[in-house]
Amino acid sequence: MLDEASGGAASGADMSGEVVTAALLVIGDEILSGRTKDKNIGHVAETLTGMGIDLSEVRVVHDDEARIVEAVNALRGAYDYLFTTGGIGPTHDDITADCIAKAFGVPIDVDPRAVAMMRERFKPEELNEARLRMARMPQGAELVHNSFNKVPGFWIGNVIVMAGVPAIMQAMLEGVAPQLRVGRKMLSRSVRADMKEGDIGSELRALAGEHPDVSVGSYPFWDETRIPNTNIVVRSREEGALEAAVAAVEAMLGRMRAGRPA
Amino acid sequence: MLDEASGGAASGADMSGEVVTAALLVIGDEILSGRTKDKNIGHVAETLTGMGIDLSEVRVVHDDEARIVEAVNALRGAYDYLFTTGGIGPTHDDITADCIAKAFGVPIDVDPRAVAMMRERFKPEELNEARLRMARMPQGAELVHNSFNKVPGFWIGNVIVMAGVPAIMQAMLEGVAPQLRVGRKMLSRSVRADMKEGDIGSELRALAGEHPDVSVGSYPFWDETRIPNTNIVVRSREEGALEAAVAAVEAMLGRMRAGRPA
């Protein structure tokens, strides 16, 4: 949750029909080296999609000031929101807050509101120099509460800065979600084809051409018995268009299955 | 494996001391919607790091021609290699090969070498219009074999185009790996601190400052009994510098543990 004093963004009304976009910037050498397998991209993607925010791009960059600042400025300019994960802990390799301050051209310092939040969890003797680094906020930032461990993330402009540890990131996203502006939800329906992708490609192309107002995706998978199969996923913001396309997919599959040798 | 006729890249010699960089472009609406959780970034990161190629950036974009072409041209210009995953299947939403052709400004057509490879797996009647789309290659591309299902990926300039299905992507990466130019490997050692990250932050910062030739990362985790702990990861291409920094980390931890109340 944002501080009540927040003036950073409109409250979370459903602006029907409007498309709200976001990017995610994952910051961390450990992801690019393969040492840590990212678990945040999938969670952020699923959460934003479910809320009515289109995740439009993800980038992963090193713990490198120039790269982070460049990506922050490119992505915050291109999308309605930019979420970042990683690099806001208590150690010297946590440079995200400083990079955000640099990207916005504002100073950064220990924020008494953040210290107050952290006092809920830490004893006075635990609030050492390292932990107080986590209370440093770019000027103008609003705090993002997290129920998991009380150390706040922050929000400045259209950029929401979250931790890299999945449980903490999830608590921060949950904290900030009610404050986000959302658009009309992208609806989706998945139809299991029980046919191979290569056997339905031409017919599916024709169908997609006849339904230009929906997006039709085709995703191969192996079923429980390791037989190749396909999920056809239809996506649209319009319930009616979605249902019409799903019906067309089912009719197409019915025709094709009937035409197959038994 | 590349075709023997390949003239695209130097063979895989260890150019000691040299740094070879790569980017990964993940293409697919299903990743950005959260429907599919990416499993390729971690595998590519780990494989390239192990070979001596630094994965320096990852981007995830939609199945959208303009976005793909823009990302391909930005990333292939910025790094030694660009790997892509996704969008080379038999259906209308598989547009990666066309986008790569467009990014390079070359025509694209069915490649008889690819058709020959696919004949190893598919019966003549299975090589329909949809499956033959998977044999379309930008002019000048070399084929990347895959042992998993015989449908090739391809390599053009410094761009290596792979499937999105993890098992197929892994086979393609394995196929192309021996042909890649590699640099001196980044070595890493992980030391379990048995202390909280916030308790070692100041000392670790000083240590990192005294070892500017290595990178020192700090990664919090919860141990088997859910107690907060920290892995300190030291990385360097120089074995001697790495060992010196690891010894310094262990000495630091020893001093700090001795100073703690029992």
Interface residues (C-beta under 8 A of the other chain):
Chain A: V26 D29 E30 I31 L32 S33 G34 R35 T36 K37 D38 I41 G42 H43 V44 A45 E46 T47 L48 T49 G50 D54 L55 S56 E57 V58 R59 V60 V61 H62 D63 R67 G89 P90 T91 H92 D93 D94 E126 N128 E129 A130 R131 R133 M134 V165 M186 S188 S190 E197 G198 D199 I200 G201 S202 L204 R205 A208 G209 S215 V216 G217 S218 Y219 P220 V233 R235
Chain B: V26 D29 E30 I31 L32 S33 G34 R35 T36 K37 D38 I41 G42 H43 V44 A45 E46 T47 L48 T49 G50 D54 L55 S56 E57 V58 R59 V60 V61 H62 D63 R67 G89 P90 T91 H92 D93 D94 E126 N128 E129 A130 R131 R133 M134 V165 M186 S188 S190 E197 G198 D199 I200 G201 S202 L204 R205 A208 G209 S215 V216 G217 S218 Y219 P220 V233 R235
